[in-house]
């Protein structure tokens, strides 16, 4: 089970070995990683590792993984 206190969007990139991510709940929190799993790890631990303030939890967070070129083809 994946436990995140906020929503996360993960998108494929043109380069097949990279995924971009951002959180609609956290302004400016985004990044690029080599896998969807790396994006999830960074989203879960990155704010603590960087000593950034973590805002109040979203009561209904979601995780969406999608093809940036074809958003309707969600995984």
mmCIF file of the N, C-alpha and C atoms, coordinates in Angstrom:
data_MODEL
# 
_entry.id   MODEL 
# 
loop_
_atom_site.group_PDB 
_atom_site.id 
_atom_site.type_symbol 
_atom_site.label_atom_id 
_atom_site.label_alt_id 
_atom_site.label_comp_id 
_atom_site.label_asym_id 
_atom_site.label_entity_id 
_atom_site.label_seq_id 
_atom_site.pdbx_PDB_ins_code 
_atom_site.Cartn_x 
_atom_site.Cartn_y 
_atom_site.Cartn_z 
_atom_site.occupancy 
_atom_site.B_iso_or_equiv 
_atom_site.pdbx_formal_charge 
_atom_site.auth_seq_id 
_atom_site.auth_comp_id 
_atom_site.auth_asym_id 
_atom_site.auth_atom_id 
_atom_site.pdbx_PDB_model_num 
ATOM 1   N N  . UNK A 1 1  ? 0.839  -1.183 0.000   1.00 0.00 ? 1  UNK A N  1 
ATOM 2   C CA . UNK A 1 1  ? 0.000  0.000  0.000   1.00 0.00 ? 1  UNK A CA 1 
ATOM 3   C C  . UNK A 1 1  ? 0.885  1.247  0.000   1.00 0.00 ? 1  UNK A C  1 
ATOM 4   N N  . UNK A 1 2  ? 0.529  2.204  -0.817  1.00 0.00 ? 2  UNK A N  1 
ATOM 5   C CA . UNK A 1 2  ? 1.271  3.457  -0.908  1.00 0.00 ? 2  UNK A CA 1 
ATOM 6   C C  . UNK A 1 2  ? 0.567  4.491  -0.034  1.00 0.00 ? 2  UNK A C  1 
ATOM 7   N N  . UNK A 1 3  ? 1.306  5.063  0.878   1.00 0.00 ? 3  UNK A N  1 
ATOM 8   C CA . UNK A 1 3  ? 0.730  6.057  1.767   1.00 0.00 ? 3  UNK A CA 1 
ATOM 9   C C  . UNK A 1 3  ? 1.376  7.407  1.510   1.00 0.00 ? 3  UNK A C  1 
ATOM 10  N N  . UNK A 1 4  ? 0.625  8.308  0.915   1.00 0.00 ? 4  UNK A N  1 
ATOM 11  C CA . UNK A 1 4  ? 1.068  9.682  0.715   1.00 0.00 ? 4  UNK A CA 1 
ATOM 12  C C  . UNK A 1 4  ? 0.002  10.596 1.296   1.00 0.00 ? 4  UNK A C  1 
ATOM 13  N N  . UNK A 1 5  ? 0.402  11.674 1.962   1.00 0.00 ? 5  UNK A N  1 
ATOM 14  C CA . UNK A 1 5  ? -0.585 12.581 2.531   1.00 0.00 ? 5  UNK A CA 1 
ATOM 15  C C  . UNK A 1 5  ? -1.109 13.618 1.530   1.00 0.00 ? 5  UNK A C  1 
ATOM 16  N N  . UNK A 1 6  ? -0.709 13.493 0.261   1.00 0.00 ? 6  UNK A N  1 
ATOM 17  C CA . UNK A 1 6  ? -1.157 14.437 -0.760  1.00 0.00 ? 6  UNK A CA 1 
ATOM 18  C C  . UNK A 1 6  ? -1.200 13.726 -2.103  1.00 0.00 ? 6  UNK A C  1 
ATOM 19  N N  . UNK A 1 7  ? -1.888 14.360 -3.054  1.00 0.00 ? 7  UNK A N  1 
ATOM 20  C CA . UNK A 1 7  ? -2.035 13.773 -4.390  1.00 0.00 ? 7  UNK A CA 1 
ATOM 21  C C  . UNK A 1 7  ? -0.739 13.893 -5.174  1.00 0.00 ? 7  UNK A C  1 
ATOM 22  N N  . UNK A 1 8  ? -0.574 13.002 -6.152  1.00 0.00 ? 8  UNK A N  1 
ATOM 23  C CA . UNK A 1 8  ? 0.639  12.989 -6.963  1.00 0.00 ? 8  UNK A CA 1 
ATOM 24  C C  . UNK A 1 8  ? 0.291  12.627 -8.395  1.00 0.00 ? 8  UNK A C  1 
ATOM 25  N N  . UNK A 1 9  ? 0.850  13.364 -9.330  1.00 0.00 ? 9  UNK A N  1 
ATOM 26  C CA . UNK A 1 9  ? 0.719  13.084 -10.765 1.00 0.00 ? 9  UNK A CA 1 
ATOM 27  C C  . UNK A 1 9  ? 2.090  12.639 -11.263 1.00 0.00 ? 9  UNK A C  1 
ATOM 28  N N  . UNK A 1 10 ? 2.137  11.494 -11.939 1.00 0.00 ? 10 UNK A N  1 
ATOM 29  C CA . UNK A 1 10 ? 3.377  10.989 -12.533 1.00 0.00 ? 10 UNK A CA 1 
ATOM 30  C C  . UNK A 1 10 ? 3.125  10.854 -14.026 1.00 0.00 ? 10 UNK A C  1 
ATOM 31  N N  . UNK A 1 11 ? 4.010  11.401 -14.843 1.00 0.00 ? 11 UNK A N  1 
ATOM 32  C CA . UNK A 1 11 ? 3.839  11.372 -16.291 1.00 0.00 ? 11 UNK A CA 1 
ATOM 33  C C  . UNK A 1 11 ? 5.082  10.826 -16.972 1.00 0.00 ? 11 UNK A C  1 
ATOM 34  N N  . UNK A 1 12 ? 4.855  10.062 -18.024 1.00 0.00 ? 12 UNK A N  1 
ATOM 35  C CA . UNK A 1 12 ? 5.972  9.624  -18.853 1.00 0.00 ? 12 UNK A CA 1 
ATOM 36  C C  . UNK A 1 12 ? 6.557  10.848 -19.547 1.00 0.00 ? 12 UNK A C  1 
ATOM 37  N N  . UNK A 1 13 ? 7.803  10.717 -19.968 1.00 0.00 ? 13 UNK A N  1 
ATOM 38  C CA . UNK A 1 13 ? 8.444  11.813 -20.683 1.00 0.00 ? 13 UNK A CA 1 
ATOM 39  C C  . UNK A 1 13 ? 8.870  11.303 -22.060 1.00 0.00 ? 13 UNK A C  1 
ATOM 40  N N  . UNK A 1 14 ? 9.294  12.211 -22.909 1.00 0.00 ? 14 UNK A N  1 
ATOM 41  C CA . UNK A 1 14 ? 9.721  11.804 -24.246 1.00 0.00 ? 14 UNK A CA 1 
ATOM 42  C C  . UNK A 1 14 ? 10.870 10.811 -24.179 1.00 0.00 ? 14 UNK A C  1 
ATOM 43  N N  . UNK A 1 15 ? 11.799 11.032 -23.266 1.00 0.00 ? 15 UNK A N  1 
ATOM 44  C CA . UNK A 1 15 ? 12.898 10.104 -23.044 1.00 0.00 ? 15 UNK A CA 1 
ATOM 45  C C  . UNK A 1 15 ? 12.326 8.903  -22.292 1.00 0.00 ? 15 UNK A C  1 
ATOM 46  N N  . UNK A 1 16 ? 12.418 7.692  -22.831 1.00 0.00 ? 16 UNK A N  1 
ATOM 47  C CA . UNK A 1 16 ? 11.732 6.545  -22.233 1.00 0.00 ? 16 UNK A CA 1 
ATOM 48  C C  . UNK A 1 16 ? 12.217 6.140  -20.839 1.00 0.00 ? 16 UNK A C  1 
ATOM 49  N N  . UNK A 1 17 ? 13.384 6.603  -20.429 1.00 0.00 ? 17 UNK A N  1 
ATOM 50  C CA . UNK A 1 17 ? 13.916 6.231  -19.123 1.00 0.00 ? 17 UNK A CA 1 
ATOM 51  C C  . UNK A 1 17 ? 13.606 7.240  -18.026 1.00 0.00 ? 17 UNK A C  1 
ATOM 52  N N  . UNK A 1 18 ? 12.687 8.177  -18.265 1.00 0.00 ? 18 UNK A N  1 
ATOM 53  C CA . UNK A 1 18 ? 12.412 9.214  -17.277 1.00 0.00 ? 18 UNK A CA 1 
ATOM 54  C C  . UNK A 1 18 ? 10.914 9.421  -17.085 1.00 0.00 ? 18 UNK A C  1 
ATOM 55  N N  . UNK A 1 19 ? 10.565 9.781  -15.861 1.00 0.00 ? 19 UNK A N  1 
ATOM 56  C CA . UNK A 1 19 ? 9.205  10.119 -15.489 1.00 0.00 ? 19 UNK A CA 1 
ATOM 57  C C  . UNK A 1 19 ? 9.246  11.445 -14.747 1.00 0.00 ? 19 UNK A C  1 
ATOM 58  N N  . UNK A 1 20 ? 8.290  12.308 -15.022 1.00 0.00 ? 20 UNK A N  1 
ATOM 59  C CA . UNK A 1 20 ? 8.168  13.562 -14.289 1.00 0.00 ? 20 UNK A CA 1 
ATOM 60  C C  . UNK A 1 20 ? 7.057  13.419 -13.261 1.00 0.00 ? 20 UNK A C  1 
ATOM 61  N N  . UNK A 1 21 ? 7.148  14.174 -12.175 1.00 0.00 ? 21 UNK A N  1 
ATOM 62  C CA . UNK A 1 21 ? 6.085  14.141 -11.180 1.00 0.00 ? 21 UNK A CA 1 
ATOM 63  C C  . UNK A 1 21 ? 5.867  15.522 -10.583 1.00 0.00 ? 21 UNK A C  1 
ATOM 64  N N  . UNK A 1 22 ? 4.651  15.733 -10.103 1.00 0.00 ? 22 UNK A N  1 
ATOM 65  C CA . UNK A 1 22 ? 4.317  16.947 -9.364  1.00 0.00 ? 22 UNK A CA 1 
ATOM 66  C C  . UNK A 1 22 ? 3.111  16.650 -8.489  1.00 0.00 ? 22 UNK A C  1 
ATOM 67  N N  . UNK A 1 23 ? 2.913  17.502 -7.530  1.00 0.00 ? 23 UNK A N  1 
ATOM 68  C CA . UNK A 1 23 ? 1.752  17.360 -6.660  1.00 0.00 ? 23 UNK A CA 1 
ATOM 69  C C  . UNK A 1 23 ? 0.877  18.595 -6.800  1.00 0.00 ? 23 UNK A C  1 
ATOM 70  N N  . UNK A 1 24 ? -0.400 18.412 -7.151  1.00 0.00 ? 24 UNK A N  1 
ATOM 71  C CA . UNK A 1 24 ? -1.297 19.567 -7.206  1.00 0.00 ? 24 UNK A CA 1 
ATOM 72  C C  . UNK A 1 24 ? -1.553 20.157 -5.814  1.00 0.00 ? 24 UNK A C  1 
ATOM 73  N N  . UNK A 1 25 ? -1.209 19.413 -4.769  1.00 0.00 ? 25 UNK A N  1 
ATOM 74  C CA . UNK A 1 25 ? -1.403 19.885 -3.401  1.00 0.00 ? 25 UNK A CA 1 
ATOM 75  C C  . UNK A 1 25 ? -0.217 20.682 -2.872  1.00 0.00 ? 25 UNK A C  1 
ATOM 76  N N  . UNK A 1 26 ? 0.948  20.574 -3.529  1.00 0.00 ? 26 UNK A N  1 
ATOM 77  C CA . UNK A 1 26 ? 2.175  21.195 -3.035  1.00 0.00 ? 26 UNK A CA 1 
ATOM 78  C C  . UNK A 1 26 ? 2.775  22.090 -4.113  1.00 0.00 ? 26 UNK A C  1 
ATOM 79  N N  . UNK A 1 27 ? 2.549  23.352 -4.018  1.00 0.00 ? 27 UNK A N  1 
ATOM 80  C CA . UNK A 1 27 ? 3.046  24.297 -5.014  1.00 0.00 ? 27 UNK A CA 1 
ATOM 81  C C  . UNK A 1 27 ? 4.563  24.190 -5.141  1.00 0.00 ? 27 UNK A C  1 
ATOM 82  N N  . UNK A 1 28 ? 5.036  23.985 -6.356  1.00 0.00 ? 28 UNK A N  1 
ATOM 83  C CA . UNK A 1 28 ? 6.468  23.953 -6.632  1.00 0.00 ? 28 UNK A CA 1 
ATOM 84  C C  . UNK A 1 28 ? 7.169  22.636 -6.344  1.00 0.00 ? 28 UNK A C  1 
ATOM 85  N N  . UNK A 1 29 ? 6.445  21.629 -5.855  1.00 0.00 ? 29 UNK A N  1 
ATOM 86  C CA . UNK A 1 29 ? 7.068  20.339 -5.569  1.00 0.00 ? 29 UNK A CA 1 
ATOM 87  C C  . UNK A 1 29 ? 6.953  19.465 -6.808  1.00 0.00 ? 29 UNK A C  1 
ATOM 88  N N  . UNK A 1 30 ? 8.085  19.271 -7.488  1.00 0.00 ? 30 UNK A N  1 
ATOM 89  C CA . UNK A 1 30 ? 8.098  18.478 -8.715  1.00 0.00 ? 30 UNK A CA 1 
ATOM 90  C C  . UNK A 1 30 ? 9.494  17.905 -8.909  1.00 0.00 ? 30 UNK A C  1 
ATOM 91  N N  . UNK A 1 31 ? 9.606  17.008 -9.872  1.00 0.00 ? 31 UNK A N  1 
ATOM 92  C CA . UNK A 1 31 ? 10.909 16.441 -10.149 1.00 0.00 ? 31 UNK A CA 1 
ATOM 93  C C  . UNK A 1 31 ? 10.870 15.464 -11.300 1.00 0.00 ? 31 UNK A C  1 
ATOM 94  N N  . UNK A 1 32 ? 12.022 14.905 -11.597 1.00 0.00 ? 32 UNK A N  1 
ATOM 95  C CA . UNK A 1 32 ? 12.186 13.923 -12.662 1.00 0.00 ? 32 UNK A CA 1 
ATOM 96  C C  . UNK A 1 32 ? 12.998 12.773 -12.091 1.00 0.00 ? 32 UNK A C  1 
ATOM 97  N N  . UNK A 1 33 ? 12.546 11.559 -12.354 1.00 0.00 ? 33 UNK A N  1 
ATOM 98  C CA . UNK A 1 33 ? 13.229 10.363 -11.868 1.00 0.00 ? 33 UNK A CA 1 
ATOM 99  C C  . UNK A 1 33 ? 13.240 9.301  -12.959 1.00 0.00 ? 33 UNK A C  1 
ATOM 100 N N  . UNK A 1 34 ? 13.963 8.205  -12.699 1.00 0.00 ? 34 UNK A N  1 
ATOM 101 C CA . UNK A 1 34 ? 14.119 7.137  -13.688 1.00 0.00 ? 34 UNK A CA 1 
ATOM 102 C C  . UNK A 1 34 ? 12.980 6.137  -13.719 1.00 0.00 ? 34 UNK A C  1 
ATOM 103 N N  . UNK A 1 35 ? 12.101 6.141  -12.736 1.00 0.00 ? 35 UNK A N  1 
ATOM 104 C CA . UNK A 1 35 ? 10.980 5.200  -12.732 1.00 0.00 ? 35 UNK A CA 1 
ATOM 105 C C  . UNK A 1 35 ? 9.823  5.789  -11.938 1.00 0.00 ? 35 UNK A C  1 
ATOM 106 N N  . UNK A 1 36 ? 8.639  5.216  -12.134 1.00 0.00 ? 36 UNK A N  1 
ATOM 107 C CA . UNK A 1 36 ? 7.481  5.644  -11.350 1.00 0.00 ? 36 UNK A CA 1 
ATOM 108 C C  . UNK A 1 36 ? 7.732  5.377  -9.871  1.00 0.00 ? 36 UNK A C  1 
ATOM 109 N N  . UNK A 1 37 ? 8.409  4.267  -9.565  1.00 0.00 ? 37 UNK A N  1 
ATOM 110 C CA . UNK A 1 37 ? 8.721  3.941  -8.171  1.00 0.00 ? 37 UNK A CA 1 
ATOM 111 C C  . UNK A 1 37 ? 9.634  4.991  -7.544  1.00 0.00 ? 37 UNK A C  1 
ATOM 112 N N  . UNK A 1 38 ? 10.627 5.473  -8.316  1.00 0.00 ? 38 UNK A N  1 
ATOM 113 C CA . UNK A 1 38 ? 11.511 6.524  -7.818  1.00 0.00 ? 38 UNK A CA 1 
ATOM 114 C C  . UNK A 1 38 ? 10.730 7.810  -7.540  1.00 0.00 ? 38 UNK A C  1 
ATOM 115 N N  . UNK A 1 39 ? 9.754  8.108  -8.402  1.00 0.00 ? 39 UNK A N  1 
ATOM 116 C CA . UNK A 1 39 ? 8.909  9.292  -8.199  1.00 0.00 ? 39 UNK A CA 1 
ATOM 117 C C  . UNK A 1 39 ? 8.123  9.160  -6.895  1.00 0.00 ? 39 UNK A C  1 
ATOM 118 N N  . UNK A 1 40 ? 7.566  7.972  -6.656  1.00 0.00 ? 40 UNK A N  1 
ATOM 119 C CA . UNK A 1 40 ? 6.813  7.745  -5.420  1.00 0.00 ? 40 UNK A CA 1 
ATOM 120 C C  . UNK A 1 40 ? 7.710  7.882  -4.193  1.00 0.00 ? 40 UNK A C  1 
ATOM 121 N N  . UNK A 1 41 ? 8.926  7.333  -4.269  1.00 0.00 ? 41 UNK A N  1 
ATOM 122 C CA . UNK A 1 41 ? 9.861  7.449  -3.157  1.00 0.00 ? 41 UNK A CA 1 
ATOM 123 C C  . UNK A 1 41 ? 10.175 8.922  -2.882  1.00 0.00 ? 41 UNK A C  1 
ATOM 124 N N  . UNK A 1 42 ? 10.492 9.662  -3.939  1.00 0.00 ? 42 UNK A N  1 
ATOM 125 C CA . UNK A 1 42 ? 10.823 11.079 -3.768  1.00 0.00 ? 42 UNK A CA 1 
ATOM 126 C C  . UNK A 1 42 ? 9.640  11.850 -3.208  1.00 0.00 ? 42 UNK A C  1 
ATOM 127 N N  . UNK A 1 43 ? 8.440  11.524 -3.660  1.00 0.00 ? 43 UNK A N  1 
ATOM 128 C CA . UNK A 1 43 ? 7.259  12.209 -3.153  1.00 0.00 ? 43 UNK A CA 1 
ATOM 129 C C  . UNK A 1 43 ? 7.032  11.902 -1.676  1.00 0.00 ? 43 UNK A C  1 
ATOM 130 N N  . UNK A 1 44 ? 7.321  10.679 -1.275  1.00 0.00 ? 44 UNK A N  1 
ATOM 131 C CA . UNK A 1 44 ? 7.090  10.295 0.122   1.00 0.00 ? 44 UNK A CA 1 
ATOM 132 C C  . UNK A 1 44 ? 8.155  10.850 1.064   1.00 0.00 ? 44 UNK A C  1 
ATOM 133 N N  . UNK A 1 45 ? 9.416  10.817 0.642   1.00 0.00 ? 45 UNK A N  1 
ATOM 134 C CA . UNK A 1 45 ? 10.507 11.175 1.541   1.00 0.00 ? 45 UNK A CA 1 
ATOM 135 C C  . UNK A 1 45 ? 11.235 12.464 1.183   1.00 0.00 ? 45 UNK A C  1 
ATOM 136 N N  . UNK A 1 46 ? 11.065 12.967 -0.031  1.00 0.00 ? 46 UNK A N  1 
ATOM 137 C CA . UNK A 1 46 ? 11.839 14.120 -0.492  1.00 0.00 ? 46 UNK A CA 1 
ATOM 138 C C  . UNK A 1 46 ? 11.670 15.374 0.323   1.00 0.00 ? 46 UNK A C  1 
ATOM 139 N N  . UNK A 1 47 ? 10.452 15.660 0.751   1.00 0.00 ? 47 UNK A N  1 
ATOM 140 C CA . UNK A 1 47 ? 10.239 16.891 1.515   1.00 0.00 ? 47 UNK A CA 1 
ATOM 141 C C  . UNK A 1 47 ? 10.945 16.811 2.867   1.00 0.00 ? 47 UNK A C  1 
ATOM 142 N N  . UNK A 1 48 ? 10.920 15.645 3.505   1.00 0.00 ? 48 UNK A N  1 
ATOM 143 C CA . UNK A 1 48 ? 11.607 15.486 4.791   1.00 0.00 ? 48 UNK A CA 1 
ATOM 144 C C  . UNK A 1 48 ? 13.114 15.549 4.606   1.00 0.00 ? 48 UNK A C  1 
ATOM 145 N N  . UNK A 1 49 ? 13.624 14.904 3.532   1.00 0.00 ? 49 UNK A N  1 
ATOM 146 C CA . UNK A 1 49 ? 15.062 14.901 3.280   1.00 0.00 ? 49 UNK A CA 1 
ATOM 147 C C  . UNK A 1 49 ? 15.584 16.305 3.008   1.00 0.00 ? 49 UNK A C  1 
ATOM 148 N N  . UNK A 1 50 ? 14.756 17.150 2.404   1.00 0.00 ? 50 UNK A N  1 
ATOM 149 C CA . UNK A 1 50 ? 15.159 18.520 2.083   1.00 0.00 ? 50 UNK A CA 1 
ATOM 150 C C  . UNK A 1 50 ? 14.759 19.512 3.177   1.00 0.00 ? 50 UNK A C  1 
ATOM 151 N N  . UNK A 1 51 ? 14.221 18.990 4.277   1.00 0.00 ? 51 UNK A N  1 
ATOM 152 C CA . UNK A 1 51 ? 13.761 19.833 5.394   1.00 0.00 ? 51 UNK A CA 1 
ATOM 153 C C  . UNK A 1 51 ? 12.752 20.887 4.964   1.00 0.00 ? 51 UNK A C  1 
ATOM 154 N N  . UNK A 1 52 ? 11.874 20.513 4.034   1.00 0.00 ? 52 UNK A N  1 
ATOM 155 C CA . UNK A 1 52 ? 10.807 21.404 3.592   1.00 0.00 ? 52 UNK A CA 1 
ATOM 156 C C  . UNK A 1 52 ? 9.576  21.175 4.458   1.00 0.00 ? 52 UNK A C  1 
ATOM 157 N N  . UNK A 1 53 ? 8.791  22.220 4.696   1.00 0.00 ? 53 UNK A N  1 
ATOM 158 C CA . UNK A 1 53 ? 7.576  22.039 5.499   1.00 0.00 ? 53 UNK A CA 1 
ATOM 159 C C  . UNK A 1 53 ? 6.556  21.188 4.738   1.00 0.00 ? 53 UNK A C  1 
ATOM 160 N N  . UNK A 1 54 ? 5.956  20.262 5.432   1.00 0.00 ? 54 UNK A N  1 
ATOM 161 C CA . UNK A 1 54 ? 4.929  19.411 4.842   1.00 0.00 ? 54 UNK A CA 1 
ATOM 162 C C  . UNK A 1 54 ? 3.578  19.977 5.257   1.00 0.00 ? 54 UNK A C  1 
ATOM 163 N N  . UNK A 1 55 ? 2.748  20.373 4.287   1.00 0.00 ? 55 UNK A N  1 
ATOM 164 C CA . UNK A 1 55 ? 1.450  20.964 4.624   1.00 0.00 ? 55 UNK A CA 1 
ATOM 165 C C  . UNK A 1 55 ? 0.482  19.912 5.173   1.00 0.00 ? 55 UNK A C  1 
ATOM 166 N N  . UNK A 1 56 ? -0.658 20.362 5.607   1.00 0.00 ? 56 UNK A N  1 
ATOM 167 C CA . UNK A 1 56 ? -1.696 19.462 6.115   1.00 0.00 ? 56 UNK A CA 1 
ATOM 168 C C  . UNK A 1 56 ? -2.041 18.427 5.054   1.00 0.00 ? 56 UNK A C  1 
ATOM 169 N N  . UNK A 1 57 ? -2.364 17.243 5.519   1.00 0.00 ? 57 UNK A N  1 
ATOM 170 C CA . UNK A 1 57 ? -2.677 16.138 4.602   1.00 0.00 ? 57 UNK A CA 1 
ATOM 171 C C  . UNK A 1 57 ? -3.969 16.387 3.836   1.00 0.00 ? 57 UNK A C  1 
ATOM 172 N N  . UNK A 1 58 ? -3.988 15.917 2.602   1.00 0.00 ? 58 UNK A N  1 
ATOM 173 C CA . UNK A 1 58 ? -5.186 15.927 1.782   1.00 0.00 ? 58 UNK A CA 1 
ATOM 174 C C  . UNK A 1 58 ? -6.071 14.786 2.285   1.00 0.00 ? 58 UNK A C  1 
ATOM 175 N N  . UNK A 1 59 ? -7.343 15.029 2.586   1.00 0.00 ? 59 UNK A N  1 
ATOM 176 C CA . UNK A 1 59 ? -8.192 13.959 3.115   1.00 0.00 ? 59 UNK A CA 1 
ATOM 177 C C  . UNK A 1 59 ? -8.504 12.863 2.096   1.00 0.00 ? 59 UNK A C  1 
ATOM 178 N N  . UNK A 1 60 ? -8.314 13.139 0.822   1.00 0.00 ? 60 UNK A N  1 
ATOM 179 C CA . UNK A 1 60 ? -8.607 12.153 -0.216  1.00 0.00 ? 60 UNK A CA 1 
ATOM 180 C C  . UNK A 1 60 ? -7.534 12.197 -1.311  1.00 0.00 ? 60 UNK A C  1 
ATOM 181 N N  . UNK A 1 61 ? -6.283 11.853 -0.982  1.00 0.00 ? 61 UNK A N  1 
ATOM 182 C CA . UNK A 1 61 ? -5.211 11.938 -1.979  1.00 0.00 ? 61 UNK A CA 1 
ATOM 183 C C  . UNK A 1 61 ? -5.340 10.862 -3.053  1.00 0.00 ? 61 UNK A C  1 
ATOM 184 N N  . UNK A 1 62 ? -4.865 11.174 -4.245  1.00 0.00 ? 62 UNK A N  1 
ATOM 185 C CA . UNK A 1 62 ? -4.859 10.219 -5.349  1.00 0.00 ? 62 UNK A CA 1 
ATOM 186 C C  . UNK A 1 62 ? -3.473 10.194 -5.979  1.00 0.00 ? 62 UNK A C  1 
ATOM 187 N N  . UNK A 1 63 ? -3.158 9.084  -6.623  1.00 0.00 ? 63 UNK A N  1 
ATOM 188 C CA . UNK A 1 63 ? -1.935 8.965  -7.400  1.00 0.00 ? 63 UNK A CA 1 
ATOM 189 C C  . UNK A 1 63 ? -2.350 8.605  -8.815  1.00 0.00 ? 63 UNK A C  1 
ATOM 190 N N  . UNK A 1 64 ? -1.930 9.404  -9.781  1.00 0.00 ? 64 UNK A N  1 
ATOM 191 C CA . UNK A 1 64 ? -2.258 9.175  -11.183 1.00 0.00 ? 64 UNK A CA 1 
ATOM 192 C C  . UNK A 1 64 ? -0.960 9.011  -11.947 1.00 0.00 ? 64 UNK A C  1 
ATOM 193 N N  . UNK A 1 65 ? -0.861 7.936  -12.727 1.00 0.00 ? 65 UNK A N  1 
ATOM 194 C CA . UNK A 1 65 ? 0.283  7.721  -13.616 1.00 0.00 ? 65 UNK A CA 1 
ATOM 195 C C  . UNK A 1 65 ? -0.267 7.751  -15.025 1.00 0.00 ? 65 UNK A C  1 
ATOM 196 N N  . UNK A 1 66 ? 0.272  8.653  -15.844 1.00 0.00 ? 66 UNK A N  1 
ATOM 197 C CA . UNK A 1 66 ? -0.274 8.799  -17.184 1.00 0.00 ? 66 UNK A CA 1 
ATOM 198 C C  . UNK A 1 66 ? 0.804  9.078  -18.205 1.00 0.00 ? 66 UNK A C  1 
ATOM 199 N N  . UNK A 1 67 ? 0.463  8.792  -19.450 1.00 0.00 ? 67 UNK A N  1 
ATOM 200 C CA . UNK A 1 67 ? 1.317  9.095  -20.585 1.00 0.00 ? 67 UNK A CA 1 
ATOM 201 C C  . UNK A 1 67 ? 1.114  10.561 -20.925 1.00 0.00 ? 67 UNK A C  1 
ATOM 202 N N  . UNK A 1 68 ? 2.152  11.374 -20.813 1.00 0.00 ? 68 UNK A N  1 
ATOM 203 C CA . UNK A 1 68 ? 2.032  12.797 -21.052 1.00 0.00 ? 68 UNK A CA 1 
ATOM 204 C C  . UNK A 1 68 ? 1.547  13.120 -22.460 1.00 0.00 ? 68 UNK A C  1 
ATOM 205 N N  . UNK A 1 69 ? 1.858  12.256 -23.427 1.00 0.00 ? 69 UNK A N  1 
ATOM 206 C CA . UNK A 1 69 ? 1.409  12.489 -24.794 1.00 0.00 ? 69 UNK A CA 1 
ATOM 207 C C  . UNK A 1 69 ? -0.042 12.086 -24.989 1.00 0.00 ? 69 UNK A C  1 
ATOM 208 N N  . UNK A 1 70 ? -0.536 11.150 -24.164 1.00 0.00 ? 70 UNK A N  1 
ATOM 209 C CA . UNK A 1 70 ? -1.890 10.637 -24.298 1.00 0.00 ? 70 UNK A CA 1 
ATOM 210 C C  . UNK A 1 70 ? -2.497 10.490 -22.908 1.00 0.00 ? 70 UNK A C  1 
ATOM 211 N N  . UNK A 1 71 ? -2.959 11.600 -22.285 1.00 0.00 ? 71 UNK A N  1 
ATOM 212 C CA . UNK A 1 71 ? -3.444 11.545 -20.912 1.00 0.00 ? 71 UNK A CA 1 
ATOM 213 C C  . UNK A 1 71 ? -4.592 10.559 -20.676 1.00 0.00 ? 71 UNK A C  1 
ATOM 214 N N  . UNK A 1 72 ? -5.324 10.193 -21.697 1.00 0.00 ? 72 UNK A N  1 
ATOM 215 C CA . UNK A 1 72 ? -6.430 9.247  -21.492 1.00 0.00 ? 72 UNK A CA 1 
ATOM 216 C C  . UNK A 1 72 ? -5.941 7.818  -21.320 1.00 0.00 ? 72 UNK A C  1 
ATOM 217 N N  . UNK A 1 73 ? -4.647 7.564  -21.566 1.00 0.00 ? 73 UNK A N  1 
ATOM 218 C CA . UNK A 1 73 ? -4.089 6.222  -21.431 1.00 0.00 ? 73 UNK A CA 1 
ATOM 219 C C  . UNK A 1 73 ? -3.424 6.062  -20.071 1.00 0.00 ? 73 UNK A C  1 
ATOM 220 N N  . UNK A 1 74 ? -4.182 6.277  -19.004 1.00 0.00 ? 74 UNK A N  1 
ATOM 221 C CA . UNK A 1 74 ? -3.642 6.181  -17.650 1.00 0.00 ? 74 UNK A CA 1 
ATOM 222 C C  . UNK A 1 74 ? -3.309 4.749  -17.298 1.00 0.00 ? 74 UNK A C  1 
ATOM 223 N N  . UNK A 1 75 ? -2.248 4.575  -16.509 1.00 0.00 ? 75 UNK A N  1 
ATOM 224 C CA . UNK A 1 75 ? -1.841 3.230  -16.085 1.00 0.00 ? 75 UNK A CA 1 
ATOM 225 C C  . UNK A 1 75 ? -2.540 2.850  -14.800 1.00 0.00 ? 75 UNK A C  1 
# 
